[in-house]
Amino acid sequence: MKILHILNNGHSELPDKIIDVQSKGHEVKVVSLQKREESYEELVDDIFSHDRVVSW
């Protein structure tokens, strides 16, 4: 399963623990909106190309 985590306020303890556990059995991508790593178009593409999206 492909899982996308969108971090609105950067990294914190709970999301980091969950991401760590999920990445052992799934393909996980993390995007931090605080760092503005990707363009809006890339983010929308990622949302539609992943099976599950979690926003923190």
HUCORCOR-V463481 format. One record per pair of residues at least 12 apart in sequence whose ideal C-beta (glycine too) atoms are under 7 Angstrom apart, sorted by sequence separation. I is the first residue (numbers start at 0). J is the second residue. D is the distance in whole Angstrom. If there is no record, write none. Layout:
((I/J/D) (I/J/D))
This chain:
((30/42/6) (4/18/6) (30/45/7) (28/45/7) (2/21/6) (9/31/6) (2/25/5) (4/27/7) (6/29/7) (6/30/7) (9/33/4) (0/25/5) (1/26/5) (2/27/5) (3/28/5) (4/29/5) (5/30/5) (6/31/5) (7/32/5) (8/33/6) (6/32/7) (3/30/7) (5/32/6) (6/33/7) (14/55/5) (3/45/5) (3/46/7) (3/49/4) (2/49/6) (5/52/7) (7/54/7) (1/49/4) (2/50/7) (7/55/6) (1/50/5) (2/51/5) (3/52/5) (4/53/5) (5/54/5) (6/55/5) (0/50/5) (5/55/7) (0/51/6) (2/53/7) (4/55/7))
